[in-house]
Amino acid sequence: MENDELLSNIDETIREFYSEKELIPHLTDSILYSVNAGGKRIRPLFMLQTLRAFGIELTEEHYKVAASVELIHTSSLIHDDLPAMDNDDYRRGRLTNHKVYGDAQAILAGDALLLDPYNLLVSSELSAEILVKLVRELSYASGSYGMVAGQVLDMDSEQKEISLDELKQIHALKTGRMLTFPFVAAAIVAQADEKIVEKLRTLGEHIGLAFQIRDDIKDVTADFAEIGKTPGKDIEEDKATYVKFLGLEGAKEALKNELYSARQIIKKLSDENDFWPSSVLELIDMLDIDDK
């Protein structure tokens, strides 16, 4: 199944969830403004393609799980862009949520997107045992043990000298946990044994770090048209980044190392199990940076 078809089904799942008449229209409008702003949908794609690598035929229930992580990711973008945080005017090539709907509405839209995914998730017809595991993993990835904690540490680090290990800790929480969830979620839904779950968790950690390194590289090498937000913000705000620590070429090498480690884990999984990862590998290849 091609990624375009998967993306269409993810978007349909989200539209259907927010189509209920009892919802408040202007809240839904602000939510969908950011959800529909584009983006790679890399998290839900990783989850769905990993499921397919296990030989599982995708159903509506799987799309609900995939959509749930995309909604939480979108909540983080709305909140990150607020004046009290990164204070950015553009995201994905269009005005940020608070620039269109105001700070208060943007905060509330972000709050809804942080909570609605659990409603969406438990509306699926997956078994209670699987749903409990998924809820636990998603909350672990999102809150005080994951994304929110990483954002706090990221803000604390601004205009301060921190170590490379501290930078890795920030992004293991802020970016890594939400990119680890799709792989772990797929393993849970596939009812894989614990050894496979942990291998996929490690895979997600490598992908999360690679994703952040790539983002830091793009901040200094890409223009607005390519990244859809203000370039050079990290340098302007003197934020700790992998480019700042390692230099541009060092950061590119670090990215390649993380992607290599991810591919090695997939190779081992494929060699030892009924796991056909070609589509997952294609997604990983998208994270690489071509120097040509």
Secondary structure, 3 states (H helix, E strand, C coil): CCHHHHHHHHHHHHHHHCCCCCCCHHHHHHHHHHHCCCCCCHHHHHHHHHHHHCCCCCCHHHHHHHHHHHHHHHHHHHHHCCCCCCCCCEECCEECHHHHHCHHHHHHHHHHHHHHHHHHHHCCCCCHHHHHHHHHHHHHHHCCCCHHHHHHHHHHHCCCCCCHHHHHHHHHHHHHHHHHHHHHHHHHHCCCCHHHHHHHHHHHHHHHHHHHHHHHHHHHHCCHHHHCCCCCHHHHCCCCCHHHHHHHHHHHHHHHHHHHHHHHHHHHHHHHCCCCCHHHHHHHHHCCCCCC
